[in-house]
Amino acid sequence: MAKGPLGAFKGFDAFGKTLEDVKIKTRTGGLLTIISITLILSFTLMEFIDFRRVNTDTSIIVDRSRGEKLSVVFNITFPKVPCYLVSADVTDISGDYQTNIMHNVFKTRLMNSGQPVPEAEISKELKSDLDMAAKTRGPNFCGSCYGGVEPETGCCQTCEDVRQAYLNRGWSFSNPDAIDQCVAEHWTEKIKAQSSEGCNVAGRIDLNKVVGNLMLWPGKSFQQSGMGMSELVPYLKEGEPHHWGHSILQFYFQHADERWKPKERQLMKEKLGVHRYPLERHYAHARNPSYMFQYFLKVVGTRYHFLDGNHVRSHEYSVTTYERDLSQGSSATNAQGITASRGSSGQPGAFFNFEISPMLVVHTETRQSFAHFLTSLCAIIGGVLTIASILDSVVFNASQVLKKNGGSSSSYGGKLM
């Protein structure tokens, strides 16, 4: 009789038949079974936890971005410097020089108690100044700029207009009492009244991604003979209570697209364990008015890729601080008795020198694949059962040998247990 298509495979069996010895139930076999099940469940649970765990891989690459801008976000309080005296300037190695930055930078006047001056009082002062100026001017008034660079209108209507015209010319605004607009606005009296106040400077400034310097220093800046100069207000004579001690509440660098991802940035900080930036909650104390604070920052770009495919750019930095007492002149002796000479005279204020690293740190979230989890699970089950089978076989065969030699008076399971 002819065999069917599967007849040729009837004699083939890939799985060996169970031996009679394997069917014998022993206490040791039961114990090994319980241990095997416990190990399999434990290893499976550990592997599942590892499968669900999100890992972060870190790599360093060359930052190939070009033409990007970098923003510095800061919030700094000067308790002994009035707002009219604080100027924010930025200069960098590319030759850009931003002076008297007002865009996205806000100054808040502070009373001696550290609380902001009430808005009602500021509005009242401003209205009073405008009323005083209006009394001395006619409807066709066009103020002189006293030799300064005239604005597009050709008139300097306020004391501040004259002051800005002087700065544009490269002159120092040294004698406001000789300016009619300043006398009408009682500018000198107003400035002296604010001399005991403090100032909070906060905001965001866009920077070129090159070596540069953010300067918070006295007076307004101007260019003279290609050099940056600072106009020091003449009322700050010796004996005035001003000094540049400060507290930094916020100071960090921000990528342009990071402004619209505050949640992602905060989540990235939590995952990287960055609770705060190096300069946050930093306090600097000045011993006298002629004190210069310098911060040298190394800024490194950071990119974080989340598991869901989103990413966020950020910038971490390290900082080295340096304080300098300008009253000691061009040379000073430290506590160890070493005298150091300085090539520049320096200026009071807080200076943040930043250097951008050409490297980019990339953090990428990864998770074990499901195929890897299944492979590991099979390996766990097969490995544990194989080792348990080998141990059971060794113990069983040993007991059989002992029985044949008369070394055991009881059954295998009873002897071992």
ROPARO-717656 format. One record per residue (C-alpha): x, y, z; residue number from 1. Coordinates in nm, 4 decimals, decimal comma, padded with zeros to 6 digits, always signed. Each point is the difference from the previous one (the first is absolute). Layout:
<rs>
{{X Y Z} NUM} ...
</rs>
This chain:
<rs>
{{+00,0000 +00,0000 +00,0000} 1} {{+00,1400 +00,3336 -00,1011} 2} {{+00,0948 +00,2396 +00,2725} 3} {{-00,1608 +00,3432 +00,0166} 4} {{+00,1941 +00,3304 -00,0170} 5} {{+00,0559 -00,0031 +00,3781} 6} {{+00,0844 -00,3646 +00,0172} 7} {{+00,3707 +00,0668 -00,0345} 8} {{-00,0025 +00,2076 +00,3195} 9} {{-00,1706 -00,2603 +00,2215} 10} {{+00,3290 -00,1462 +00,1001} 11} {{+00,1592 +00,3379 +00,0699} 12} {{-00,0357 +00,1530 +00,3495} 13} {{+00,2071 +00,3048 +00,0954} 14} {{-00,0955 -00,0255 +00,3694} 15} {{+00,1383 -00,2855 +00,2035} 16} {{-00,2339 -00,2048 +00,2195} 17} {{-00,0008 +00,0476 +00,3746} 18} {{+00,2156 -00,2473 +00,1875} 19} {{-00,1562 -00,1989 +00,2743} 20} {{+00,2461 +00,1451 +00,2531} 21} {{-00,1315 +00,3479 -00,0649} 22} {{-00,3496 -00,1066 +00,1019} 23} {{+00,1170 -00,0912 +00,3518} 24} {{-00,1268 +00,2499 +00,2545} 25} {{+00,2516 +00,0945 +00,2685} 26} {{+00,0130 +00,2608 +00,2729} 27} {{+00,3175 +00,1448 -00,1455} 28} {{-00,1658 +00,0293 -00,3384} 29} {{-00,2936 +00,1845 +00,1560} 30} {{+00,2334 +00,2335 +00,1849} 31} {{+00,1950 +00,0740 -00,3200} 32} {{-00,3288 +00,0680 -00,1798} 33} {{-00,1065 +00,2543 +00,2611} 34} {{+00,3435 +00,1654 -00,0076} 35} {{-00,0077 +00,0079 -00,3814} 36} {{-00,3439 +00,1620 -00,0088} 37} {{+00,1111 +00,2577 +00,2579} 38} {{+00,3142 +00,0824 -00,1954} 39} {{-00,1894 +00,0260 -00,3289} 40} {{-00,2584 +00,2373 +00,1486} 41} {{+00,2695 +00,2113 +00,1699} 42} {{+00,2170 +00,0282 -00,3103} 43} {{-00,3050 +00,0672 -00,2161} 44} {{-00,1069 +00,2832 +00,2318} 45} {{+00,3517 +00,1464 -00,0047} 46} {{+00,0121 -00,0241 -00,3788} 47} {{-00,3442 +00,1654 -00,0293} 48} {{+00,1105 +00,2861 +00,2246} 49} {{+00,3110 +00,0407 -00,2141} 50} {{-00,2196 -00,0101 -00,3122} 51} {{-00,2163 +00,2840 +00,1341} 52} {{+00,2971 +00,2070 +00,1187} 53} {{+00,0941 +00,3047 -00,2091} 54} {{+00,3757 +00,0353 -00,0404} 55} {{+00,1892 +00,3100 -00,1070} 56} {{+00,2923 -00,0351 -00,2397} 57} {{+00,2441 +00,2910 -00,0159} 58} {{+00,2289 +00,0887 -00,2877} 59} {{+00,2132 +00,2990 -00,0978} 60} {{+00,0059 +00,1312 -00,3549} 61} {{+00,1224 +00,3126 -00,1768} 62} {{-00,2601 +00,2773 -00,0017} 63} {{-00,0547 +00,0626 -00,3708} 64} {{-00,2694 +00,2649 +00,0387} 65} {{+00,0669 +00,3317 -00,1720} 66} {{-00,1522 +00,3434 +00,0258} 67} {{-00,1901 -00,0787 +00,3189} 68} {{-00,0667 +00,2457 +00,2794} 69} {{+00,0360 -00,0683 +00,3690} 70} {{-00,2022 +00,1709 +00,2726} 71} {{+00,1076 +00,0699 +00,3563} 72} {{-00,2812 +00,0221 +00,2555} 73} {{+00,0842 +00,1712 +00,3274} 74} {{-00,1529 +00,1477 +00,3130} 75} {{+00,2488 +00,1900 +00,2156} 76} {{-00,0602 +00,2303 +00,2952} 77} {{+00,2343 +00,2844 +00,0956} 78} {{-00,1230 +00,1202 +00,3417} 79} {{+00,2361 +00,3010 +00,0130} 80} {{-00,0042 +00,1258 -00,3598} 81} {{-00,2898 +00,2118 -00,1345} 82} {{-00,1575 -00,0933 -00,3314} 83} {{+00,1016 +00,3200 -00,1786} 84} {{+00,3619 -00,1008 +00,0546} 85} {{-00,0156 -00,3610 -00,1277} 86} {{+00,0767 -00,0566 -00,3671} 87} {{-00,0104 -00,3335 -00,1860} 88} {{+00,2505 -00,0328 -00,2864} 89} {{+00,1232 -00,2911 -00,2091} 90} {{+00,3179 -00,0252 -00,2047} 91} {{+00,1415 -00,3021 -00,1814} 92} {{+00,2988 -00,1092 -00,2050} 93} {{-00,1872 +00,0542 -00,3271} 94} {{+00,0068 +00,3758 +00,0614} 95} {{-00,3665 +00,0474 +00,0932} 96} {{-00,0524 +00,2442 +00,2862} 97} {{-00,3516 +00,0353 +00,1438} 98} {{-00,0242 +00,2971 +00,2342} 99} {{-00,2682 +00,1052 +00,2459} 100} {{-00,2186 -00,2984 -00,0829} 101} {{-00,3648 +00,0686 +00,0795} 102} {{-00,1835 -00,2511 -00,2183} 103} {{-00,1212 -00,2977 +00,2082} 104} {{+00,1937 +00,1364 +00,3022} 105} {{-00,2043 +00,1350 +00,2900} 106} {{+00,1225 +00,2012 +00,2964} 107} {{-00,1987 +00,0112 +00,3236} 108} {{+00,0761 +00,2656 +00,2578} 109} {{+00,0386 -00,1378 +00,3511} 110} {{-00,0447 +00,1730 +00,3342} 111} {{+00,2447 -00,0456 +00,2887} 112} {{-00,2170 -00,2869 +00,1253} 113} {{+00,0557 -00,1852 -00,3270} 114} {{-00,3625 +00,0392 -00,1083} 115} {{-00,0826 +00,1561 -00,3395} 116} {{-00,0886 +00,3688 -00,0050} 117} {{-00,3819 +00,0203 -00,0392} 118} {{-00,1194 +00,0658 -00,3531} 119} {{-00,2259 +00,2779 +00,1296} 120} {{+00,3010 +00,1904 +00,1326} 121} {{+00,1899 -00,0410 -00,3289} 122} {{-00,3025 +00,1223 -00,1994} 123} {{-00,0376 +00,2946 +00,2338} 124} {{+00,3673 +00,0958 -00,0434} 125} {{-00,0259 -00,0275 -00,3785} 126} {{-00,3145 +00,2137 -00,0132} 127} {{+00,1603 +00,2599 +00,2239} 128} {{+00,3073 +00,0168 -00,2274} 129} {{-00,2131 +00,0434 -00,3108} 130} {{-00,2095 +00,2711 +00,1657} 131} {{+00,3125 +00,1905 +00,1039} 132} {{+00,1442 -00,0221 -00,3510} 133} {{-00,3285 +00,1054 -00,1627} 134} {{-00,0127 +00,3207 +00,2058} 135} {{+00,3281 +00,1221 -00,1508} 136} {{-00,0768 -00,0946 -00,3590} 137} {{-00,2237 +00,1456 -00,2607} 138} {{-00,1947 -00,1955 -00,2622} 139} {{+00,2763 +00,0513 -00,2570} 140} {{+00,2881 -00,0865 +00,2312} 141} {{+00,3033 -00,1649 -00,1624} 142} {{+00,2760 -00,0696 +00,2477} 143} {{+00,3647 +00,0367 -00,0819} 144} {{+00,2278 -00,3043 -00,0012} 145} {{+00,2951 +00,2153 +00,1166} 146} {{+00,2361 -00,1276 -00,2667} 147} {{-00,0988 -00,3647 +00,0277} 148} {{-00,1148 -00,2141 -00,2900} 149} {{-00,3546 +00,1133 -00,0710} 150} {{-00,2774 -00,2607 -00,0403} 151} {{-00,2092 -00,0205 -00,3188} 152} {{-00,2385 +00,2674 +00,1290} 153} {{+00,2886 +00,2407 +00,0510} 154} {{-00,1182 +00,0802 +00,3539} 155} {{+00,0992 -00,1246 +00,3451} 156} {{-00,3230 +00,0402 +00,1953} 157} {{+00,1095 -00,1645 +00,3253} 158} {{+00,3075 -00,0258 +00,2133} 159} {{+00,0346 -00,3633 -00,1013} 160} {{-00,0007 +00,1043 -00,3667} 161} {{+00,2917 +00,2358 +00,0646} 162} {{+00,1844 -00,2676 +00,1929} 163} {{-00,0420 -00,2472 -00,2868} 164} {{+00,1129 +00,2633 -00,2520} 165} {{+00,3172 +00,0466 +00,2058} 166} {{+00,0643 -00,3733 +00,0072} 167} {{-00,0503 -00,0250 -00,3758} 168} {{+00,2620 +00,2695 -00,0402} 169} {{+00,2374 -00,1820 +00,2345} 170} {{-00,0237 +00,2599 +00,2753} 171} {{-00,0491 -00,0532 +00,3691} 172} {{-00,3152 +00,1501 +00,1499} 173} {{+00,1858 +00,1711 +00,2835} 174} {{-00,1957 +00,3201 +00,0735} 175} {{-00,3798 -00,0475 -00,0192} 176} {{-00,0585 +00,3191 +00,2005} 177} {{+00,1062 +00,1969 -00,3102} 178} {{-00,2719 -00,1654 -00,2128} 179} {{-00,3348 +00,1828 -00,0024} 180} {{-00,1996 -00,3196 -00,0494} 181} {{+00,1679 -00,1644 +00,3011} 182} {{-00,0554 +00,3048 +00,2196} 183} {{-00,3685 +00,0135 -00,0978} 184} {{-00,0457 -00,3698 +00,0802} 185} {{+00,1964 +00,0272 +00,3281} 186} {{+00,2111 -00,2827 -00,1358} 187} {{+00,2819 +00,0487 +00,2494} 188} {{-00,2336 -00,0053 +00,2999} 189} {{-00,1788 -00,3064 -00,1342} 190} {{+00,3261 -00,1894 -00,0465} 191} {{+00,1237 +00,0917 +00,3452} 192} {{-00,3309 -00,1126 +00,1512} 193} {{+00,0473 -00,3432 -00,1593} 194} {{+00,3636 -00,0342 +00,1049} 195} {{-00,0891 -00,2134 +00,3047} 196} {{-00,2083 -00,2480 -00,2003} 197} {{+00,0938 -00,3372 -00,1434} 198} {{-00,0786 -00,1598 -00,3328} 199} {{-00,1119 -00,3343 -00,1365} 200} {{+00,1086 -00,0661 -00,3589} 201} {{-00,1740 -00,2867 -00,1797} 202} {{-00,0589 -00,1020 -00,3583} 203} {{+00,1389 -00,1745 -00,3032} 204} {{+00,2779 +00,1096 -00,2370} 205} {{+00,0787 -00,1651 -00,3335} 206} {{+00,3680 -00,0751 -00,0558} 207} {{+00,2215 -00,1202 -00,2815} 208} {{+00,1347 -00,3503 +00,0596} 209} {{+00,3562 +00,1236 +00,0400} 210} {{+00,2235 +00,1116 +00,2842} 211} {{-00,1543 +00,3061 +00,1637} 212} {{-00,0642 +00,1998 +00,3122} 213} {{-00,3208 +00,1108 +00,1709} 214} {{+00,0640 +00,3095 +00,2106} 215} {{-00,2211 +00,1442 +00,2720} 216} {{+00,1838 +00,3154 +00,0989} 217} {{-00,0586 +00,3652 +00,0929} 218} {{-00,1199 +00,2759 -00,2282} 219} {{-00,0875 -00,0055 -00,3669} 220} {{+00,2462 -00,1174 -00,2615} 221} {{+00,1205 +00,1679 -00,3159} 222} {{+00,2644 -00,0482 -00,2657} 223} {{+00,3032 +00,2261 -00,0157} 224} {{+00,2929 -00,0553 -00,2367} 225} {{-00,1228 -00,3533 -00,0614} 226} {{+00,0029 -00,0860 +00,3708} 227} {{-00,2869 -00,0644 +00,2359} 228} {{-00,0242 +00,2649 +00,2709} 229} {{-00,2319 +00,0311 +00,2985} 230} {{-00,1485 +00,3271 +00,1169} 231} {{+00,0324 +00,0121 +00,3783} 232} {{-00,2636 +00,2198 +00,1589} 233} {{+00,1773 +00,2819 +00,1944} 234} {{-00,2268 -00,0298 +00,3016} 235} {{+00,1712 -00,3231 +00,1063} 236} {{+00,2700 +00,1575 +00,2091} 237} {{+00,1861 -00,1529 +00,2873} 238} {{-00,2258 -00,0534 +00,2966} 239} {{-00,2996 -00,1122 -00,2091} 240} {{-00,1419 -00,3373 +00,1147} 241} {{+00,0274 -00,1696 -00,3402} 242} {{+00,1757 -00,3316 -00,0574} 243} {{-00,0391 -00,2840 -00,2480} 244} {{-00,0781 -00,2841 +00,2371} 245} {{-00,2786 -00,2076 -00,1539} 246} {{-00,2068 -00,3154 +00,0119} 247} {{-00,0661 -00,2115 -00,3087} 248} {{-00,3447 -00,1563 -00,0016} 249} {{+00,0159 -00,1304 -00,3570} 250} {{+00,2728 -00,0362 -00,2574} 251} {{-00,0063 -00,2516 -00,2831} 252} {{+00,0457 -00,0261 -00,3752} 253} {{-00,2876 -00,0885 -00,2284} 254} {{-00,0281 -00,1179 -00,3568} 255} {{-00,2401 +00,1882 -00,2258} 256} {{-00,2573 -00,2822 -00,0366} 257} {{+00,0247 -00,0825 +00,3705} 258} {{-00,2148 +00,3024 +00,0903} 259} {{-00,3082 -00,1828 -00,1227} 260} {{+00,0771 -00,3238 +00,1837} 261} {{+00,0065 +00,0870 +00,3725} 262} {{-00,1505 -00,3348 +00,1063} 263} {{+00,2492 -00,2020 -00,2037} 264} {{+00,2885 +00,2051 +00,1373} 265} {{-00,1147 -00,0563 +00,3585} 266} {{-00,0476 -00,3720 -00,0670} 267} {{+00,3493 -00,0202 -00,1485} 268} {{+00,1475 +00,1670 +00,3097} 269} {{-00,1768 -00,2521 +00,2246} 270} {{+00,1201 -00,2975 -00,2032} 271} {{+00,3593 +00,1283 -00,0034} 272} {{-00,0107 +00,0878 +00,3704} 273} {{+00,0628 +00,3704 -00,0637} 274} {{-00,1822 +00,1589 +00,2916} 275} {{+00,1388 +00,3465 -00,0643} 276} {{+00,2617 +00,1726 -00,2102} 277} {{+00,3406 +00,0849 +00,1549} 278} {{-00,0662 +00,3728 +00,0467} 279} {{-00,3548 -00,0252 +00,1326} 280} {{-00,0319 +00,1159 +00,3626} 281} {{+00,3534 +00,1364 -00,0118} 282} {{+00,0755 +00,2911 +00,2317} 283} {{+00,2949 +00,2359 -00,0428} 284} {{+00,1004 +00,2540 +00,2639} 285} {{+00,2028 +00,3109 -00,0745} 286} {{+00,2369 +00,1404 +00,2599} 287} {{-00,0004 +00,3491 -00,1510} 288} {{-00,1500 +00,1924 -00,2970} 289} {{+00,3028 -00,0713 -00,2221} 290} {{-00,0588 -00,3709 -00,0354} 291} {{-00,0021 -00,2041 -00,3187} 292} {{-00,1644 -00,3404 -00,0322} 293} {{+00,0967 -00,2246 -00,2905} 294} {{-00,1574 -00,3313 -00,1016} 295} {{+00,1716 -00,2198 -00,2587} 296} {{-00,2486 -00,2428 -00,1522} 297} {{+00,0605 -00,3010 -00,2249} 298} {{-00,3245 -00,0686 -00,1878} 299} {{-00,0696 -00,3427 -00,1533} 300} {{-00,2953 -00,0695 -00,2299} 301} {{-00,2319 -00,2834 +00,1045} 302} {{-00,2650 -00,1855 -00,1969} 303} {{-00,2421 -00,2430 +00,1638} 304} {{-00,2030 -00,2525 -00,2046} 305} {{-00,3064 -00,1357 +00,1772} 306} {{-00,1386 -00,3492 -00,0523} 307} {{-00,3078 +00,1374 -00,1801} 308} {{+00,2169 +00,1617 -00,2689} 309} {{-00,0073 +00,3581 +00,1294} 310} {{+00,3243 +00,1810 +00,0787} 311} {{+00,1082 +00,3199 +00,1705} 312} {{+00,3159 +00,2096 -00,0197} 313} {{+00,1666 +00,1492 +00,3018} 314} {{+00,3351 +00,1287 +00,1191} 315} {{+00,1813 -00,1015 +00,3155} 316} {{+00,2936 +00,1955 +00,1366} 317} {{+00,2730 -00,0037 +00,2590} 318} {{+00,1192 +00,3174 +00,1688} 319} {{+00,3065 +00,1387 +00,1706} 320} {{-00,0411 +00,3139 +00,2112} 321} {{+00,2565 +00,2710 +00,0561} 322} {{-00,0274 +00,3094 +00,2192} 323} {{+00,2228 +00,3015 -00,0271} 324} {{+00,0400 +00,2955 +00,2337} 325} {{+00,0705 +00,2959 -00,2272} 326} {{+00,0947 +00,2254 +00,2897} 327} {{+00,3340 -00,1852 +00,0228} 328} {{+00,1095 +00,1389 -00,3365} 329} {{+00,1908 -00,1907 -00,2665} 330} {{+00,1625 -00,2410 +00,2476} 331} {{-00,1285 -00,1878 +00,3023} 332} {{+00,1358 -00,2402 +00,2625} 333} {{-00,2043 -00,3072 +00,0876} 334} {{-00,0223 -00,1871 +00,3321} 335} {{+00,3135 -00,2026 -00,0851} 336} {{+00,2029 +00,3159 -00,0455} 337} {{+00,0273 -00,0348 -00,3786} 338} {{-00,0223 +00,3253 -00,1943} 339} {{-00,1762 -00,0088 -00,3370} 340} {{+00,0082 +00,2794 -00,2574} 341} {{-00,2972 +00,0679 -00,2253} 342} {{+00,0172 +00,1305 -00,3528} 343} {{-00,3328 +00,1892 +00,0073} 344} {{-00,1548 +00,2275 +00,2559} 345} {{-00,3399 -00,1715 -00,0091} 346} {{-00,3444 +00,1379 +00,0776} 347} {{-00,2564 -00,0620 +00,2763} 348} {{-00,2866 -00,2280 -00,0930} 349} {{-00,0845 -00,3594 -00,0839} 350} {{+00,1553 -00,1472 -00,3157} 351} {{-00,0968 -00,3373 -00,1502} 352} {{+00,2613 -00,1269 -00,2478} 353} {{-00,1399 -00,2927 -00,1985} 354} {{+00,1725 -00,2419 -00,2353} 355} {{-00,2041 -00,2375 -00,2192} 356} {{+00,1324 -00,3548 -00,0382} 357} {{+00,0128 -00,1498 -00,3542} 358} {{-00,1235 -00,3337 +00,1389} 359} {{-00,3604 -00,1101 +00,0408} 360} {{-00,1119 -00,2465 +00,2674} 361} {{-00,2849 -00,2221 -00,1218} 362} {{-00,2193 -00,1921 +00,2455} 363} {{-00,2295 -00,2633 -00,1534} 364} {{-00,2658 -00,1983 +00,1829} 365} {{-00,0084 -00,3712 -00,0923} 366} {{-00,1988 -00,3018 +00,1071} 367} {{+00,0593 -00,3746 -00,0471} 368} {{-00,1891 -00,1426 -00,2984} 369} {{-00,2847 -00,2478 +00,0471} 370} {{+00,1841 -00,2591 -00,2107} 371} {{+00,2964 +00,0256 +00,2353} 372} {{-00,2364 -00,0478 +00,2952} 373} {{-00,1496 -00,3180 -00,1530} 374} {{+00,3456 -00,1367 -00,0826} 375} {{+00,1187 +00,0615 +00,3555} 376} {{-00,3166 -00,1604 +00,1386} 377} {{+00,0549 -00,3152 -00,2054} 378} {{+00,3637 -00,0108 +00,1081} 379} {{-00,1025 +00,0303 +00,3656} 380} {{-00,2579 -00,2781 -00,0161} 381} {{+00,2211 -00,2335 -00,2032} 382} {{+00,3109 +00,0691 +00,2084} 383} {{-00,1661 -00,0523 +00,3370} 384} {{-00,1768 -00,3204 -00,1089} 385} {{+00,3174 -00,1372 -00,1571} 386} {{+00,2111 +00,0600 +00,3109} 387} {{-00,2758 -00,1406 +00,2215} 388} {{-00,0223 -00,3102 -00,2221} 389} {{+00,3760 -00,0527 +00,0175} 390} {{+00,0014 +00,0331 +00,3806} 391} {{-00,2963 -00,2380 +00,0336} 392} {{+00,1681 -00,2553 -00,2278} 393} {{+00,3283 +00,0191 +00,1905} 394} {{-00,1697 -00,0448 +00,3372} 395} {{-00,2247 -00,2808 -00,1258} 396} {{+00,2845 -00,1940 -00,1596} 397} {{+00,2105 +00,0424 +00,3125} 398} {{-00,2799 -00,1424 +00,2109} 399} {{-00,0382 -00,2967 -00,2337} 400} {{+00,3715 -00,0751 +00,0253} 401} {{-00,0206 +00,0133 +00,3787} 402} {{-00,2977 -00,2356 -00,0048} 403} {{+00,1841 -00,2555 -00,2104} 404} {{+00,3004 +00,0145 +00,2330} 405} {{-00,2213 -00,0395 +00,3043} 406} {{+00,0704 +00,3547 +00,1219} 407} {{-00,3663 +00,0879 +00,0407} 408} {{-00,2690 -00,1830 +00,1940} 409} {{-00,2827 +00,2218 -00,1132} 410} {{-00,1334 +00,1479 -00,3180} 411} {{+00,1784 +00,2821 -00,1800} 412} {{-00,2482 +00,2703 +00,0933} 413} {{-00,0184 -00,1057 +00,3649} 414} {{+00,3736 -00,0049 +00,0404} 415} {{+00,0588 +00,3494 -00,1381} 416} {{-00,2855 +00,1606 +00,1832} 417} 
</rs>
